[in-house]
Amino acid sequence: MNIWAKMITALRGGVNEAGEAVVDSQALRILDQEVRDAGEELKRSKDSLAEIMARQKLAEEKCKQLQKSIEEHEGYALKALEKGDEKLAHEVAEHIAGFENNLTMERESAQNFAQSVEQLRAAINQAEKNIKRLKQQVDTVKATENVQKAQVAVAERHSGSDSKMRTAMESLERIKERQALKDAQIKAAGELAQTTGDESLKSKLEAAGITTSGSSADDILARIKNKKSPE
C-alpha cells in the first residue's frame, strides 16, 4: 500500500472515529428519538388494526344480510313451487345461488380479516411490551448518566478542594511558624531586659559600698554562736 492509500485510509478512520464520537455524545437524544419513532410505528399499526377490524365487521354484516336474503328467497321459491310455477322457482333458485356464492366469499374475507386482526393484535401487544421495557431501560440509562455526571462533578470539585485545602494548610503552618518565632523573640527580649537590669543594680550597690554577695564564713560562725544556749 503506497503512502497516498495509507493517508486516505487514515482520513477515513478519522472520519469514522469523529462520527462515532458524535453518535456517542448524542446517544441519549438518538435513543429518545428511536423510542418516539417506535411509538409512531405502533400508532400506525393500531390504526391499521382498527381498519382491518372495521373491514371484518363489514364482511360479517354482509354475511348476515346475504344469509337473510337466502332464507327470504328460499321462502319465495317454496311458494312458487306450491303454486306449481317451476320456472319462477328456478329463477329464484338462481338468485339464491348468487347469494350463496357471495356469502362464501364474504365468509372467507371475514375469516381472513379475523386472522389478520388476531395476528396484528398479538404483534401490537408484544410491541407495546417491548416499547414499555425499552422506555424503562432508557429511564435507567438516563438516571445512570445523571448519577455519573454528578459523580464526575463531585470528584472534580473534591480534587480542587483538596488542592485548595493543601494550600490553605501550608499557609496556616507558615503563619503558626511566624507566630511561634515572634513569641520566642518576645520572651528572649524580656529575659534579656531582666538580666541587664539586675546587673546594673548590683553595680550601683557595689559602688555605694553595699555588698550584694552572700554571707561570709565569719558571719555564719557568729550567727551559730549566738544561737548556742549558755551552759
C-alpha positions as a Markdown table, in Angstrom:
| # | Residue | x | y | z |
|---|---|---|---|---|
| 1 | Met | 0.0 | 0.0 | 0.0 |
| 2 | Asn | 1.5 | 3.3 | -1.0 |
| 3 | Ile | 1.6 | 6.5 | 1.1 |
| 4 | Trp | -1.5 | 8.1 | -0.5 |
| 5 | Ala | -3.6 | 5.0 | 0.1 |
| 6 | Lys | -2.4 | 5.0 | 3.7 |
| 7 | Met | -3.3 | 8.6 | 4.1 |
| 8 | Ile | -6.8 | 8.1 | 2.6 |
| 9 | Thr | -7.3 | 5.1 | 5.0 |
| 10 | Ala | -6.2 | 7.2 | 7.9 |
| 11 | Leu | -8.6 | 10.0 | 6.9 |
| 12 | Arg | -11.4 | 7.5 | 6.6 |
| 13 | Gly | -10.6 | 6.2 | 10.0 |
| 14 | Gly | -10.5 | 9.7 | 11.5 |
| 15 | Val | -13.9 | 10.5 | 9.9 |
| 16 | Asn | -15.3 | 7.2 | 11.3 |
| 17 | Glu | -14.0 | 8.0 | 14.8 |
| 18 | Ala | -15.4 | 11.5 | 14.6 |
| 19 | Gly | -18.7 | 10.1 | 13.5 |
| 20 | Glu | -18.7 | 7.6 | 16.4 |
| 21 | Ala | -17.8 | 10.4 | 18.8 |
| 22 | Val | -20.8 | 12.5 | 17.6 |
| 23 | Val | -23.1 | 9.5 | 17.9 |
| 24 | Asp | -21.8 | 8.7 | 21.4 |
| 25 | Ser | -22.2 | 12.4 | 22.6 |
| 26 | Gln | -25.8 | 12.3 | 21.2 |
| 27 | Ala | -26.6 | 8.8 | 22.3 |
| 28 | Leu | -29.4 | 9.6 | 24.7 |
| 29 | Arg | -31.0 | 12.0 | 22.2 |
| 30 | Ile | -30.8 | 9.4 | 19.4 |
| 31 | Leu | -32.2 | 6.8 | 21.8 |
| 32 | Asp | -35.2 | 9.1 | 22.7 |
| 33 | Gln | -35.9 | 9.7 | 19.0 |
| 34 | Glu | -35.8 | 6.0 | 18.3 |
| 35 | Val | -38.3 | 5.3 | 21.1 |
| 36 | Arg | -40.5 | 8.0 | 19.6 |
| 37 | Asp | -40.2 | 6.5 | 16.2 |
| 38 | Ala | -41.2 | 3.1 | 17.6 |
| 39 | Gly | -44.2 | 4.7 | 19.3 |
| 40 | Glu | -45.2 | 6.3 | 16.0 |
| 41 | Glu | -44.9 | 2.9 | 14.2 |
| 42 | Leu | -47.0 | 1.4 | 16.9 |
| 43 | Lys | -49.7 | 4.0 | 16.5 |
| 44 | Arg | -49.8 | 3.4 | 12.8 |
| 45 | Ser | -50.1 | -0.4 | 13.5 |
| 46 | Lys | -53.1 | 0.3 | 15.8 |
| 47 | Asp | -54.7 | 2.4 | 13.0 |
| 48 | Ser | -54.2 | -0.5 | 10.6 |
| 49 | Leu | -55.7 | -2.8 | 13.2 |
| 50 | Ala | -58.7 | -0.6 | 13.6 |
| 51 | Glu | -59.2 | -0.5 | 9.8 |
| 52 | Ile | -58.9 | -4.3 | 9.5 |
| 53 | Met | -61.4 | -4.8 | 12.3 |
| 54 | Ala | -63.8 | -2.4 | 10.6 |
| 55 | Arg | -63.5 | -4.4 | 7.4 |
| 56 | Gln | -64.1 | -7.6 | 9.3 |
| 57 | Lys | -67.2 | -6.2 | 10.8 |
| 58 | Leu | -68.5 | -5.1 | 7.4 |
| 59 | Ala | -67.8 | -8.6 | 6.0 |
| 60 | Glu | -69.7 | -10.2 | 8.9 |
| 61 | Glu | -72.6 | -7.8 | 8.4 |
| 62 | Lys | -72.7 | -8.7 | 4.7 |
| 63 | Cys | -72.7 | -12.4 | 5.6 |
| 64 | Lys | -75.7 | -11.7 | 7.8 |
| 65 | Gln | -77.5 | -9.8 | 5.1 |
| 66 | Leu | -76.7 | -12.5 | 2.5 |
| 67 | Gln | -77.9 | -15.2 | 4.8 |
| 68 | Lys | -81.1 | -13.3 | 5.4 |
| 69 | Ser | -81.6 | -12.9 | 1.6 |
| 70 | Ile | -81.0 | -16.6 | 1.1 |
| 71 | Glu | -83.6 | -17.5 | 3.7 |
| 72 | Glu | -86.0 | -15.0 | 2.3 |
| 73 | His | -85.6 | -16.2 | -1.3 |
| 74 | Glu | -85.9 | -19.8 | -0.3 |
| 75 | Gly | -89.3 | -18.9 | 1.0 |
| 76 | Tyr | -90.2 | -17.3 | -2.3 |
| 77 | Ala | -89.1 | -20.5 | -4.1 |
| 78 | Leu | -91.2 | -22.7 | -1.9 |
| 79 | Lys | -94.3 | -20.5 | -2.6 |
| 80 | Ala | -93.6 | -20.7 | -6.3 |
| 81 | Leu | -93.4 | -24.5 | -6.1 |
| 82 | Glu | -96.6 | -24.6 | -4.1 |
| 83 | Lys | -98.2 | -22.7 | -6.9 |
| 84 | Gly | -96.8 | -25.0 | -9.5 |
| 85 | Asp | -94.6 | -22.3 | -11.1 |
| 86 | Glu | -91.4 | -24.3 | -11.7 |
| 87 | Lys | -89.9 | -21.6 | -13.9 |
| 88 | Leu | -90.3 | -18.9 | -11.3 |
| 89 | Ala | -89.0 | -21.2 | -8.6 |
| 90 | His | -85.9 | -22.0 | -10.8 |
| 91 | Glu | -85.3 | -18.2 | -11.3 |
| 92 | Val | -85.5 | -17.7 | -7.6 |
| 93 | Ala | -83.0 | -20.6 | -7.1 |
| 94 | Glu | -80.6 | -18.9 | -9.4 |
| 95 | His | -80.7 | -15.8 | -7.2 |
| 96 | Ile | -80.2 | -17.9 | -4.2 |
| 97 | Ala | -77.1 | -19.5 | -5.9 |
| 98 | Gly | -75.6 | -16.0 | -6.4 |
| 99 | Phe | -76.3 | -15.1 | -2.8 |
| 100 | Glu | -74.6 | -18.3 | -1.6 |
| 101 | Asn | -71.5 | -17.6 | -3.8 |
| 102 | Asn | -71.3 | -14.1 | -2.4 |
| 103 | Leu | -71.8 | -15.5 | 1.1 |
| 104 | Thr | -68.9 | -17.9 | 0.7 |
| 105 | Met | -66.6 | -15.1 | -0.5 |
| 106 | Glu | -67.6 | -12.8 | 2.3 |
| 107 | Arg | -67.2 | -15.5 | 4.9 |
| 108 | Glu | -63.7 | -16.2 | 3.6 |
| 109 | Ser | -62.9 | -12.4 | 3.8 |
| 110 | Ala | -64.3 | -12.2 | 7.3 |
| 111 | Gln | -62.2 | -15.2 | 8.4 |
| 112 | Asn | -59.1 | -13.7 | 6.8 |
| 113 | Phe | -59.7 | -10.4 | 8.4 |
| 114 | Ala | -60.2 | -12.2 | 11.8 |
| 115 | Gln | -56.9 | -14.0 | 11.4 |
| 116 | Ser | -55.2 | -10.7 | 10.5 |
| 117 | Val | -56.7 | -9.0 | 13.5 |
| 118 | Glu | -55.6 | -11.8 | 15.8 |
| 119 | Gln | -52.0 | -11.7 | 14.4 |
| 120 | Leu | -51.8 | -7.9 | 14.3 |
| 121 | Arg | -53.2 | -7.6 | 17.8 |
| 122 | Ala | -50.6 | -10.1 | 19.2 |
| 123 | Ala | -47.8 | -8.2 | 17.4 |
| 124 | Ile | -49.1 | -4.9 | 18.8 |
| 125 | Asn | -49.3 | -6.3 | 22.3 |
| 126 | Gln | -45.7 | -7.6 | 22.0 |
| 127 | Ala | -44.6 | -4.2 | 20.6 |
| 128 | Glu | -46.2 | -2.4 | 23.4 |
| 129 | Lys | -44.4 | -4.6 | 25.9 |
| 130 | Asn | -41.1 | -4.1 | 24.1 |
| 131 | Ile | -41.5 | -0.3 | 24.0 |
| 132 | Lys | -42.5 | -0.2 | 27.6 |
| 133 | Arg | -39.4 | -2.2 | 28.6 |
| 134 | Leu | -37.3 | 0.0 | 26.3 |
| 135 | Lys | -38.6 | 3.1 | 28.0 |
| 136 | Gln | -37.8 | 1.7 | 31.4 |
| 137 | Gln | -34.3 | 0.9 | 30.2 |
| 138 | Val | -34.0 | 4.4 | 28.8 |
| 139 | Asp | -35.0 | 5.9 | 32.1 |
| 140 | Thr | -32.4 | 3.7 | 33.8 |
| 141 | Val | -29.7 | 4.8 | 31.4 |
| 142 | Lys | -30.7 | 8.5 | 31.9 |
| 143 | Ala | -30.6 | 8.1 | 35.7 |
| 144 | Thr | -27.2 | 6.4 | 35.5 |
| 145 | Glu | -25.9 | 9.1 | 33.2 |
| 146 | Asn | -27.1 | 11.8 | 35.6 |
| 147 | Val | -25.5 | 10.0 | 38.5 |
| 148 | Gln | -22.2 | 9.6 | 36.7 |
| 149 | Lys | -22.2 | 13.3 | 35.7 |
| 150 | Ala | -22.8 | 14.2 | 39.4 |
| 151 | Gln | -20.1 | 11.8 | 40.5 |
| 152 | Val | -17.6 | 13.4 | 38.0 |
| 153 | Ala | -18.6 | 16.9 | 39.1 |
| 154 | Val | -18.1 | 15.9 | 42.8 |
| 155 | Ala | -14.8 | 14.2 | 42.0 |
| 156 | Glu | -13.6 | 17.3 | 40.2 |
| 157 | Arg | -14.7 | 19.6 | 42.9 |
| 158 | His | -13.2 | 17.3 | 45.6 |
| 159 | Ser | -9.9 | 17.3 | 43.7 |
| 160 | Gly | -10.0 | 21.1 | 43.5 |
| 161 | Ser | -10.9 | 21.3 | 47.2 |
| 162 | Asp | -8.1 | 19.0 | 48.2 |
| 163 | Ser | -5.7 | 21.2 | 46.3 |
| 164 | Lys | -7.1 | 24.4 | 47.9 |
| 165 | Met | -7.1 | 22.7 | 51.3 |
| 166 | Arg | -3.5 | 21.7 | 51.0 |
| 167 | Thr | -2.6 | 25.3 | 50.0 |
| 168 | Ala | -4.6 | 26.6 | 53.0 |
| 169 | Met | -2.9 | 24.2 | 55.4 |
| 170 | Glu | 0.5 | 25.2 | 54.2 |
| 171 | Ser | -0.4 | 28.9 | 54.6 |
| 172 | Leu | -1.7 | 28.1 | 58.1 |
| 173 | Glu | 1.5 | 26.3 | 59.1 |
| 174 | Arg | 3.7 | 29.2 | 57.9 |
| 175 | Ile | 1.6 | 31.6 | 59.9 |
| 176 | Lys | 2.0 | 29.4 | 63.0 |
| 177 | Glu | 5.7 | 29.3 | 62.5 |
| 178 | Arg | 6.0 | 33.0 | 62.2 |
| 179 | Gln | 3.8 | 33.4 | 65.4 |
| 180 | Ala | 6.0 | 30.9 | 67.3 |
| 181 | Leu | 9.1 | 32.7 | 66.2 |
| 182 | Lys | 7.7 | 36.1 | 67.2 |
| 183 | Asp | 6.6 | 34.7 | 70.6 |
| 184 | Ala | 10.1 | 33.3 | 71.2 |
| 185 | Gln | 11.7 | 36.6 | 70.3 |
| 186 | Ile | 9.4 | 38.4 | 72.8 |
| 187 | Lys | 10.3 | 36.0 | 75.6 |
| 188 | Ala | 14.0 | 36.3 | 74.8 |
| 189 | Ala | 13.9 | 40.1 | 74.8 |
| 190 | Gly | 12.1 | 40.0 | 78.2 |
| 191 | Glu | 14.7 | 37.7 | 79.8 |
| 192 | Leu | 17.5 | 39.8 | 78.3 |
| 193 | Ala | 16.0 | 43.0 | 79.8 |
| 194 | Gln | 15.6 | 41.4 | 83.2 |
| 195 | Thr | 19.2 | 40.2 | 83.3 |
| 196 | Thr | 20.5 | 43.6 | 82.2 |
| 197 | Gly | 18.5 | 45.3 | 85.0 |
| 198 | Asp | 19.9 | 43.0 | 87.7 |
| 199 | Glu | 23.5 | 43.6 | 86.7 |
| 200 | Ser | 23.0 | 47.3 | 86.7 |
| 201 | Leu | 21.5 | 47.4 | 90.2 |
| 202 | Lys | 24.4 | 45.2 | 91.5 |
| 203 | Ser | 26.9 | 47.6 | 90.1 |
| 204 | Lys | 25.2 | 50.6 | 91.7 |
| 205 | Leu | 25.2 | 48.9 | 95.1 |
| 206 | Glu | 28.8 | 47.9 | 95.0 |
| 207 | Ala | 29.7 | 51.5 | 94.0 |
| 208 | Ala | 27.9 | 52.7 | 97.1 |
| 209 | Gly | 29.9 | 50.3 | 99.3 |
| 210 | Ile | 26.9 | 47.9 | 99.8 |
| 211 | Thr | 27.8 | 44.4 | 99.1 |
| 212 | Thr | 25.4 | 42.1 | 97.5 |
| 213 | Ser | 27.4 | 38.9 | 98.0 |
| 214 | Gly | 26.3 | 36.2 | 100.3 |
| 215 | Ser | 27.3 | 35.9 | 104.0 |
| 216 | Ser | 30.9 | 35.3 | 104.9 |
| 217 | Ala | 32.2 | 32.4 | 107.0 |
| 218 | Asp | 32.8 | 34.8 | 110.0 |
| 219 | Asp | 29.2 | 35.9 | 109.8 |
| 220 | Ile | 27.9 | 32.4 | 109.7 |
| 221 | Leu | 30.0 | 31.4 | 112.7 |
| 222 | Ala | 28.9 | 34.4 | 114.7 |
| 223 | Arg | 25.3 | 33.5 | 113.9 |
| 224 | Ile | 25.8 | 30.0 | 115.1 |
| 225 | Lys | 27.5 | 31.2 | 118.4 |
| 226 | Asn | 24.5 | 33.5 | 119.1 |
| 227 | Lys | 22.1 | 30.6 | 118.7 |
| 228 | Lys | 24.1 | 28.5 | 121.2 |
| 229 | Ser | 22.4 | 28.5 | 124.6 |
| 230 | Pro | 24.6 | 29.4 | 127.6 |
| 231 | Glu | 25.8 | 26.5 | 129.8 |
